[in-house]
Amino acid sequence: MTENSKKRILVVDDTDGIRVMVASLLASAGYEVDAAEDGQQCLDKVGIFHPDLILLDIMMPVIHGIDVLKRLKADPATSAIGVIMCSGKDFKPDKDLTIRQGAFAFITKPFSFDELLVTVEGYFDGSILPATVLPSVTAPLQEFAPVTEQSIPYIRFWGTRGSIPVSGPAFNHYGGNTPSLEINVDGMTVIVDAGTGIRELGNRLKAEPPRPLHLFIGHTHWDHIQGFPFFVPAYQPGTSLTVYGASGFGKDLKSVFSGQLDSDYFPVQLQDLSSSIIFHELKDNPVVIGNFTMHWCYVHHQGAAVGFKFDLGGKTIVYMTDNEFLKGYHGAPDPAHIPHEMMVVYRELIDFISGADILISEAQYMDDEYHYKIGWGHTSVSNACLLCKMANVKQWIVTHHDPMHSDEFLDKKLQKTLQILASIDYPIPVSFAADGQTEYF
């Protein structure tokens, strides 16, 4: 492009960086360039600079870009000047309006200099027809479509109520199913407890291809096994189900489930279930299943009750529902007030929990309730808070809610729990588990 044939371009943009950059690039391409930073300055410079082409932003101070365009096209002295609109405000009505008002083209910000130069040259050499809304020639942005990683470990609560299931509007938030927890790690499904919550889990699993399932039973009281007869995968041919539990002080694990499915109580007997069921008595510690490792220990509850410790995605998760920590103690949650001989009994339990990233455990009774529930196998809120501190737990999820405790009651109980933790200088994250709640790791 020779000096005599230079075309004049006026760059109008209120953003300093864009205005300076575009002006510089056009000047390096051989054009004579001037710039304006608002709508009024643009109109003033048109009469002085006499541009052949204007690159005009829409969202301009003083005078809006579209109003500038209207004035330019309405004035016979300036109506022949080409105008290319350059804006990030690229809604179709705005684009269509600028074309109807006489703009030569519309370029959407952000744009590449190549795109701008092609459009400018197309205006001057006639290779681009006027009154068109040009699609961007830059590479289109790829839509972000995140893929769910099936391998991400998670736990899901299917039942969080103790003793007996409950229903009704007073229990909508936290739910009313008795205990059942799903653990999914490396594509393997592990289930802890078979309370009524396991029925809904089974309904989900029945739609998936049969695969090995591992069911750990904390203890065989009714609320932890009463959903088993309604667990659909147990009826599906091709399902391999291994049930793990501690050696009982009376019946063995298989006898307990056989008795539950006795014809006097239920229309289907254990031997009639179509899945392959193996009962495995907990002896080895830890239990290793493929890449999955679980440690267990006895807890302070009637009968052969155990708690479980899992390693999920590098995090230690302890699940321990029925456990009466500091049985009979209803003093302040301060180790200095607790008799040494009492603490000795719980040292193994504390060591087992020690350092857990997440403790899933109970705090079934408010302190004033615990006075009347000593020996029932469950812990008061204050004693449970102290256990978290003594075991250096990093996060606490409270489960096994009392069937008498409504949503409103549990909300108040959560606030009380937070206050007690703060009072003993151990304000860790704490939440109350709800049916359907999922935690990813």
Secondary structure, DSSP 8 states (H G I E B T S, - for coil): --STT--EEEEE-S-HHHHHHHHHHHHHTT-EEEEESSHHHHHHHHHHH--SEEEE-SS-SSS-HHHHHHHHHHSTTTTTSEEEEEES---HHHHHHHHHTT-SEEEESS--HHHHHHHHHHHHHS-S-SSEE----S-----------TTS-EEEEEE-B-SS---SGGGTTT-----EEEEEETTEEEEE--STHHHHHHHHHTTS---EEEEEES--SHHHHTTGGG-GGGGSTT-EEEEEE---SSS-HHHHHHHHT-TTT-SS-GGG-SSEEEEEE--SSSEEETTEEEEEEE-SSSSS-EEEEEEETTEEEEEE-S--TTTT--S-S-GGGS-HHHHHHTHHHHHHHTT-SEEEEE--B-HHHHTTTTTSS--BHHHHHHHHHHTT-S-EEEE-B-TT--HHHHHHHHHHHHHHHHHTT----EEE--TT-EEE-
